[in-house]
C-alpha cells in the first residue's frame, strides 16, 4: 500500500466516522418534541404531568391547595462534545471539542387547587 492509498483510506474512514456520529446526533435530536405548555393551561393535570415527565424533582403544596412542581430538564454542567474533520489535498485534520458548564434548566409547573395547570415557566439556575 503506498502513501496516497493510505491517506485516502484514512480520509475515508474519518469522514465515515464523522458522518455516522452526525447522523446519530441528528436522529437523537429529531425525536425530541417541543411541548406547547400554553395550550395545556386549564386542561392538563398534575397526574398527567407525572405520567409524562415522571415524579417531579421538587414539589410543594401551598396553603390554598396550589401545587408547584419542578422537573429538571438539563442538569448543571451538562457536557457537550463535538468532532470535525477536514481535508485539503493530501492533508487531513481532525478536531475534537468538549465543553462543560451551563446552568441547570428546569420547567416549573403550577397547578391550581382544581388540579389543572395554571402557569408554567422555564427556570435557569
C-alpha positions as CSV (number, residue, x, y, z in Angstrom):
1,X,0.0,0.0,0.0
2,X,1.5,3.3,-1.0
3,X,1.3,6.7,0.9
4,X,-1.5,8.1,-1.3
5,X,-3.7,5.0,-0.8
6,X,-3.1,5.1,3.0
7,X,-4.0,8.8,3.1
8,X,-7.1,8.2,1.0
9,X,-8.2,5.3,3.2
10,X,-7.6,7.3,6.4
11,X,-9.6,10.2,5.0
12,X,-12.5,8.0,4.0
13,X,-12.5,6.3,7.4
14,X,-12.5,9.7,9.3
15,X,-15.2,11.0,7.0
16,X,-17.3,7.9,7.6
17,X,-16.9,8.2,11.4
18,X,-17.9,11.8,11.3
19,X,-20.9,11.1,9.2
20,X,-22.1,8.3,11.5
21,X,-21.6,10.5,14.5
22,X,-23.5,13.4,12.9
23,X,-26.4,11.0,11.8
24,X,-26.6,9.6,15.3
25,X,-26.9,13.1,16.9
26,X,-29.4,14.2,14.3
27,X,-31.6,11.2,14.9
28,X,-31.5,11.7,18.6
29,X,-32.4,15.4,18.3
30,X,-35.2,14.7,15.8
31,X,-37.0,12.6,18.4
32,X,-37.3,15.4,20.9
33,X,-40.7,17.1,20.7
34,X,-41.3,20.7,21.9
35,X,-44.2,20.9,24.2
36,X,-46.7,23.8,23.8
37,X,-47.3,24.4,27.5
38,X,-49.6,27.4,26.8
39,X,-52.1,25.1,25.1
40,X,-52.1,22.9,28.2
41,X,-53.1,25.6,30.6
42,X,-56.5,24.7,32.0
43,X,-56.6,21.2,30.6
44,X,-53.5,19.4,31.9
45,X,-53.4,17.8,35.3
46,X,-50.6,17.1,37.8
47,X,-51.3,13.4,37.3
48,X,-50.8,13.8,33.6
49,X,-47.5,15.6,34.2
50,X,-46.3,12.9,36.5
51,X,-47.2,10.3,33.8
52,X,-45.5,12.3,31.1
53,X,-42.4,13.6,33.0
54,X,-42.1,11.2,35.9
55,X,-42.1,12.3,39.5
56,X,-41.0,15.9,39.9
57,X,-37.6,16.7,41.3
58,X,-39.1,19.3,43.7
59,X,-42.7,20.0,44.6
60,X,-44.7,21.7,47.3
61,X,-48.4,22.2,48.1
62,X,-49.3,25.7,49.1
63,X,-52.0,26.5,51.8
64,X,-54.6,27.3,49.1
65,X,-54.1,23.8,47.5
66,X,-51.9,25.1,44.7
67,X,-49.2,22.6,43.7
68,X,-45.9,23.9,42.4
69,X,-43.6,21.3,40.9
70,X,-40.3,21.4,39.1
71,X,-38.7,18.9,36.7
72,X,-35.0,19.2,35.8
73,X,-34.6,19.2,32.1
74,X,-30.8,19.8,32.0
75,X,-28.6,19.3,35.0
76,X,-26.0,22.0,35.7
77,X,-22.7,21.4,33.9
78,X,-24.1,19.2,31.2
79,X,-21.2,18.5,28.8
80,X,-21.2,18.9,25.1
81,X,-18.9,17.1,22.7
82,X,-18.1,17.8,19.0
83,X,-15.8,16.3,16.4
84,X,-14.9,17.6,13.0
85,X,-12.7,16.6,10.1
86,X,-11.1,18.5,7.3
87,X,-9.3,17.6,4.1
88,X,-7.1,19.7,1.9
89,X,-5.1,18.0,-0.8
90,X,-3.2,15.2,0.8
91,X,-3.6,16.7,4.3
92,X,-6.1,15.5,6.9
93,X,-7.2,17.2,10.1
94,X,-9.4,16.1,13.0
95,X,-10.6,18.4,15.7
96,X,-12.4,17.4,18.9
97,X,-14.0,19.8,21.3
98,X,-15.7,19.4,24.6
99,X,-17.3,22.0,26.9
100,X,-18.6,21.9,30.4
101,X,-20.8,24.3,32.2
102,X,-24.1,26.0,31.8
103,X,-26.8,26.4,34.4
104,X,-29.4,23.9,35.5
105,X,-32.6,24.2,33.4
106,X,-35.9,23.2,34.9
107,X,-39.6,23.5,34.0
108,X,-41.8,24.7,36.8
109,X,-45.5,23.8,36.5
110,X,-48.1,25.4,38.8
111,X,-51.4,23.6,39.2
112,X,-54.4,25.3,40.7
113,X,-56.5,23.9,43.6
114,X,-58.7,22.3,40.9
115,X,-55.7,20.2,39.8
116,X,-55.4,21.9,36.4
117,X,-52.2,23.6,35.0
118,X,-52.5,27.3,35.8
119,X,-49.0,28.5,34.9
120,X,-45.6,27.3,33.7
121,X,-42.1,28.8,33.4
122,X,-38.6,27.7,32.4
123,X,-36.1,28.2,35.2
124,X,-32.3,28.5,34.8
125,X,-30.1,28.5,37.8
